[in-house]
Amino acid sequence: MRAAEHVSASTSRHQLQGSEAARGIAAARVVAYHAARHLDANGRGLPWAAGIEKFGHAGVDFFFVLSGFIILFAHWEDVGKRSALPRYAERRCTRIYPLYWPVFGFSLALAMLGSRGLRPDVGTLCANVLLLPTQETPILGVAWTLQHEMRFYALFACLLGARVPGLALLSAWIAWGAAVALGWIAAPEASFARTLVSAYNLQFVMGMAAAWVVRRYRLPRPGALASLGALGFFATGIVESRGLLDGYADPARLWYGLAAWLFVGGSVARERASGLSVPSLLAILGKASYSIYLVHLLCIGLAYKLFERVGVTGLDPRVQHALLIAVGIVSGVLVSKWFEYPLMGVARRCWARAFGGEQAVRP
């Protein structure tokens, strides 16, 4: 998932607590989904996992919509200002790469030393390091979402550099992706080009549209809109779990994206109007959501191997599932506290010394 993003201005942070908490919940749902899949792959399937856990992958849809929202919401005043580009590049790069690189390095080492015996060529290795689009699945599996994120960041940078050309480029990107998703034109054959027109990309645009509405208008009954979005999101999940919707097909991106659009726009509009108090546990999950998403698959895999050694795999699958979820979430929270934010601070101080400019205290 999604990658995580935090707004730099303190006022904006306070206006996004509800969405941050929801992102933490979405990250936990992704962990539960992958924990169930891991058990199933090892012959320890859960009888109910095909239902309740089946749509856990939709946390990624929420991440993408929220990411699009936050980027425009945070950089609303910077659109068309070329002078904002260095600051924007610093915020994006120091947010994503400092934690990604050590986690990627660990994943690469496991892939090279393990049964896969991976030996990537230089081009593939560089693409994975920089999160550029690749023909194959990324070495760190969850990094496919970060590749989408980085592509969106690059396109949004064009909007900062020049408003009209940037809008034209974004519009062309939206139109191309929508035409492919609706079946009006054929998808490109090359896998790299297919990712450019993925329906997931439209969810960033949905998030930007929600930010545009919230910034320009005072929404009536925003709490009701947020509730409708949450209800719609879970209703879509139930429809998928009943086998009435292919959760991995383009229409699902639309339905999950629209529900997330309503929730994010409504919740932020409500916070701006009346404030919101978020339980501390949800605040912790939201703050650690990037780390949780980035490390949970590795931690689940390593924990299961440990379970095999100590005999835990003989327990009821439901107990194993709960343990794997706990490992994935707690590991992510600890990585966030001990590594993610300290590394981010170091990266931003190094960037400031190397390139000058304002040094942020908080992400």
LOVO-667787 format. One record per residue (C-alpha): x, y, z. Coordinates in steps of 0.1 Angstrom, whole numbers, padded with zeros to 4 digits, always signed. Example, Ala and Ser with C-alpha at 12.3 -4.5 7.8 and 13.67 -1.06 7.14 Angstrom:
% residues 2
+0123-0045+0078+0137-0011+0071
% end
This chain:
% residues 363
+0000+0000+0000+0001+0028-0006+0022+0044+0000+0019+0069+0028+0020+0107+0026+0018+0133+0053+0008+0169+0050+0036+0194+0059+0015+0222+0074+0003+0216+0110-0032+0229+0102-0035+0205+0073-0024+0176+0095-0051+0183+0120-0076+0184+0092-0067+0149+0081-0067+0129+0113-0098+0110+0104-0084+0100+0070-0051+0091+0086-0069+0068+0110-0088+0053+0082-0055+0046+0064-0043+0028+0094-0074+0006+0094-0069+0000+0056-0033-0010+0063-0045-0035+0090-0070-0049+0065-0043-0055+0040-0022-0073+0066-0052-0095+0075-0057-0102+0038-0021-0112+0032-0020-0133+0064-0050-0153+0052-0035-0158+0018-0002-0169+0034-0020-0195+0054-0040-0207+0024-0008-0210+0003+0006-0233+0031-0025-0255+0032-0039-0239+0063-0068-0220+0047-0095-0204+0068-0130-0214+0059-0143-0179+0062-0114-0161+0046-0129-0163+0011-0155-0139+0024-0145-0114+0050-0108-0113+0040-0113-0115+0003-0116-0077-0002-0087-0068+0021-0067-0059-0010-0091-0029-0015-0070-0010+0011-0047-0001-0018-0077+0016-0035-0082+0037-0004-0044+0045-0003-0044+0058-0038-0074+0080-0035-0061+0094-0002-0027+0100-0018-0042+0120-0046-0062+0140-0022-0033+0148+0001-0009+0158-0027-0033+0185-0041-0046+0195-0007-0011+0201+0006+0002+0218-0025-0029+0237-0034-0010+0270-0033+0020+0256-0052+0002+0248-0085+0018+0267-0113+0048+0278-0092+0080+0264-0106+0098+0276-0074+0079+0250-0054+0094+0221-0073+0126+0217-0053+0106+0216-0020+0081+0192-0036+0109+0169-0048+0125+0169-0014+0093+0160+0004+0084+0132-0020+0119+0116-0022+0126+0118+0015+0092+0104+0024+0094+0073+0002+0130+0062-0003+0147+0063+0032+0127+0034+0045+0121+0017+0012+0158+0012+0004+0168-0009+0035+0136-0029+0033+0142-0035-0004+0178-0045+0003+0167-0070+0029+0141-0084+0005+0168-0086-0023+0192-0105+0000+0165-0130+0009+0156-0135-0028+0193-0140-0038+0201-0163-0009+0169-0183-0008+0153-0209-0031+0146-0183-0058+0183-0177-0064+0175-0143-0079+0202-0127-0100+0188-0094-0113+0206-0075-0141+0218-0040-0136+0188-0024-0154+0163-0043-0133+0181-0036-0101+0183+0002-0108+0146+0002-0117+0137-0015-0085+0160+0008-0064+0144+0040-0080+0109+0026-0081+0107+0030-0119+0082+0008-0138+0094-0027-0145+0084-0054-0169+0084-0080-0141+0069-0080-0106+0091-0058-0083+0116-0077-0062+0098-0063-0031+0063-0074-0041+0043-0046-0024+0065-0020-0043+0042-0021-0073+0020+0004-0055+0050+0027-0049+0058+0026-0086+0023+0039-0093+0029+0066-0066+0061+0078-0081+0046+0080-0115+0018+0101-0101+0043+0123-0082+0062+0129-0115+0030+0139-0133+0019+0162-0105+0053+0179-0106+0044+0190-0142+0013+0207-0128+0035+0226-0103+0060+0235-0130+0034+0249-0155-0003+0249-0147-0017+0248-0183+0007+0222-0198+0005+0202-0166-0033+0202-0167-0032+0191-0204-0008+0162-0196-0029+0151-0166-0061+0153-0187-0045+0132-0215-0034+0107-0190-0069+0105-0175-0086+0103-0209-0063+0075-0220-0068+0055-0188-0105+0060-0188-0108+0049-0225-0089+0017-0218-0109+0010-0186-0142+0015-0205-0130-0007-0234-0132+0020-0259-0096+0014-0270-0073-0016-0266-0048-0017-0238-0012-0014-0249+0006-0048-0253+0038-0038-0235+0035-0042-0197+0052-0009-0191+0026+0009-0211-0002-0010-0195+0008+0004-0161+0005+0039-0175-0032+0033-0183-0040+0012-0152-0074+0019-0137-0055+0024-0104-0042+0057-0118-0077+0071-0120-0080+0068-0082-0053+0094-0077-0074+0117-0099-0105+0109-0078-0085+0120-0047-0074+0152-0064-0111+0159-0074-0121+0155-0038-0094+0179-0027-0105+0204-0053-0141+0202-0040-0131+0205-0003-0108+0234-0010-0134+0254-0030-0167+0246-0015-0184+0241+0019-0200+0207+0017-0235+0202+0032-0237+0174+0058-0200+0162+0053-0204+0137+0081-0232+0120+0061-0210+0119+0030-0182+0103+0049-0206+0077+0064-0220+0070+0029-0185+0065+0016-0176+0041+0044-0208+0022+0039-0203+0021+0001-0167+0008+0005-0178-0021+0027-0209-0028+0006-0186-0031-0024-0165-0055-0004-0195-0076+0005-0205-0077-0032-0170-0089-0041-0170-0115-0013-0203-0129-0027-0186-0134-0061-0207-0107-0078-0178-0084-0085-0143-0092-0097-0122-0073-0071-0092-0072-0094-0109-0059-0125-0113-0023-0136-0149-0018-0125-0139-0026-0089-0113+0002-0091-0142+0026-0099-0166+0014-0072-0139+0012-0044-0125+0045-0057-0158+0064-0056-0166+0051-0021-0131+0063-0009-0137+0096-0027-0169+0102-0007-0153+0092+0026-0121+0112+0023-0138+0143+0010-0166+0141+0036-0143+0133+0066-0119+0161+0058-0147+0186+0052-0162+0176+0085-0128+0180+0103-0123+0215+0088-0157+0225+0100-0159+0211+0135-0127+0192+0143-0123+0155+0151-0108+0135+0180-0092+0102+0169-0085+0074+0193-0048+0071+0200-0046+0035+0187-0060+0046+0154-0036+0076+0153-0007+0052+0158-0018+0029+0131-0023+0058+0107+0011+0073+0114+0027+0038+0109+0007+0028+0079+0036+0032+0054+0059+0010+0075+0031-0015+0081+0024-0018+0044+0061-0020+0035+0073-0047+0059+0042-0068+0067+0047-0094+0040+0083-0100+0049+0074-0102+0086+0045-0126+0080+0067-0149+0059+0095-0149+0085+0070-0154+0114+0054-0184+0097+0088-0200+0092+0094-0195+0129+0059-0209+0137+0069-0241+0117+0100-0245+0138+0083-0242+0172+0051-0261+0163+0027-0232+0162+0014-0244+0128-0004-0272+0146-0027-0246+0162-0061-0237+0149-0057-0216+0117-0078-0188+0133-0052-0185+0160-0024-0186+0135-0042-0159+0115-0045-0137+0145-0008-0141+0154+0003-0133+0119-0018-0102+0119-0003-0091+0152+0032-0097+0139+0026-0077+0107+0010-0047+0125+0033-0046+0156+0064-0050+0134+0053-0021+0112+0046+0001+0142+0081-0006+0156+0098-0001+0123+0080+0032+0119+0091+0044+0153+0127+0031+0153+0136+0035+0116+0110+0053+0094+0109+0086+0110+0145+0087+0122+0157+0078+0087+0134+0105+0072+0148+0131+0095+0184+0122+0085+0175+0122+0048+0159+0157+0051+0189+0171+0070+0212+0156+0043+0191+0170+0015+0191+0205+0032+0229+0204+0035+0233+0192-0001+0208+0213-0019+0199+0240+0006+0164+0251+0015+0141+0247+0044+0146+0218+0067+0114+0203+0081+0112+0190+0116+0082+0167+0110+0071+0148+0079
% end
